[in-house]
Amino acid sequence: MEDRLKKDFEDAVAFWDSALGATDEEKQEILDTVEGNEWKDMVPSPKLYDAIEQVAKNGRFLDYGCGQGWGALVAAKLGCTDVTAVDMAASAVDLLKVYAEAFKVGDVIKAEAIDEKWLASQPDESYDVFLCSNVIDVIPLEIAEDILDNAARVLKKGGKAVIGMNFYMSPETAKERGMDVRENRYLFDNGVMRLSLISDEEWTAIIGKRFAVEKLDHFSWPGESKEGRRLFLLSK
Ligand SMILES: C[S@@+](CC[C@H](N)C(=O)[O-])C[C@H]1O[C@@H](n2cnc3c(N)ncnc32)[C@H](O)[C@@H]1O
């Protein structure tokens, strides 16, 4: 990969590492105050919850690029007994460990800070479910395609994958709005790569090379009026 894209990727992960962590005080507050079903409040959309509910009990579950780990928490709380959650942002993984303890699934979720080679080191056909939410569309496409190749490889035959993404914005629209678009493909904010500008059709073709696309749905986050975010439900 070009040095510049590599640097953009490293900067993006550093951004997430600083954005998704918590102070010791905040972690202690989580341990002291969260209770009951509050893990459900962490899920950004009912459609994401439903997607995980449909596959969570199927066996080994991998939340790749887990961030603070709402996906892993849902899978564990819904009865999956073998959940792995990994991310390159160590601070996010630390916070997930706190949530896992607070919600009493610390023994179920194996949370690990990884480097970009980790997925390639996982054995073939070793997971039943692969979740990847808002990861492959915030990094260089070359790395996203490598993740998809390995995701398809580590998934067992008949396994399910759930891939969530941000909304699509065309490069033209982004430029009209005065945004920082580079290579006609990536949106930068304050010098950090934040989004790849890839349409539903392009993603369907990219993903469809590796998985059977069962459904492309759309969802919104709380407060958004339009369901523009993409949700791919896949199988191998
Ligand atoms: C937008 S956050 C999404 C976090 C979480 N999955 C969610 O839905 O809230 C993107 C995450 O992907 C992680 N990430 C980016 N590239 C990655 C890679 N190649 N391998 C693993 N994690 C990666 C970042 O560190 C960050 O935590």
PDBQT file of the ligand as one rigid body, heavy atoms in Angstrom, charges set to zero:
ROOT
HETATM    1  C1  LIG A 301     -16.536   3.948  13.705  1.00  0.00    +0.000 C 
HETATM    2  S1  LIG A 301     -15.722   2.912  14.851  1.00  0.00    +0.000 S 
HETATM    3  C2  LIG A 301     -16.957   1.633  14.995  1.00  0.00    +0.000 C 
HETATM    4  C3  LIG A 301     -16.878   0.878  16.301  1.00  0.00    +0.000 C 
HETATM    5  C4  LIG A 301     -17.972  -0.143  16.527  1.00  0.00    +0.000 C 
HETATM    6  N1  LIG A 301     -17.849  -1.289  15.649  1.00  0.00    +0.000 N 
HETATM    7  C5  LIG A 301     -19.340   0.486  16.416  1.00  0.00    +0.000 C 
HETATM    8  O1  LIG A 301     -20.126   0.086  15.563  1.00  0.00    +0.000 OA
HETATM    9  O2  LIG A 301     -19.629   1.360  17.221  1.00  0.00    +0.000 OA
HETATM   10  C6  LIG A 301     -14.481   2.142  13.830  1.00  0.00    +0.000 C 
HETATM   11  C7  LIG A 301     -13.600   1.179  14.588  1.00  0.00    +0.000 C 
HETATM   12  O3  LIG A 301     -12.876   0.361  13.674  1.00  0.00    +0.000 OA
HETATM   13  C8  LIG A 301     -11.587   0.160  14.215  1.00  0.00    +0.000 C 
HETATM   14  N2  LIG A 301     -10.712  -0.267  13.110  1.00  0.00    +0.000 N 
HETATM   15  C9  LIG A 301     -10.365   0.455  12.025  1.00  0.00    +0.000 A 
HETATM   16  N3  LIG A 301      -9.605  -0.292  11.207  1.00  0.00    +0.000 NA
HETATM   17  C10 LIG A 301      -9.470  -1.497  11.775  1.00  0.00    +0.000 A 
HETATM   18  C11 LIG A 301      -8.796  -2.703  11.400  1.00  0.00    +0.000 A 
HETATM   19  N4  LIG A 301      -8.127  -2.820  10.245  1.00  0.00    +0.000 N 
HETATM   20  N5  LIG A 301      -8.870  -3.745  12.238  1.00  0.00    +0.000 NA
HETATM   21  C12 LIG A 301      -9.555  -3.659  13.387  1.00  0.00    +0.000 A 
HETATM   22  N6  LIG A 301     -10.205  -2.554  13.809  1.00  0.00    +0.000 NA
HETATM   23  C13 LIG A 301     -10.171  -1.485  13.002  1.00  0.00    +0.000 A 
HETATM   24  C14 LIG A 301     -11.262   1.495  14.829  1.00  0.00    +0.000 C 
HETATM   25  O4  LIG A 301     -10.203   1.419  15.753  1.00  0.00    +0.000 OA
HETATM   26  C15 LIG A 301     -12.591   1.885  15.468  1.00  0.00    +0.000 C 
HETATM   27  O5  LIG A 301     -12.712   1.426  16.783  1.00  0.00    +0.000 OA
ENDROOT
TORSDOF 0
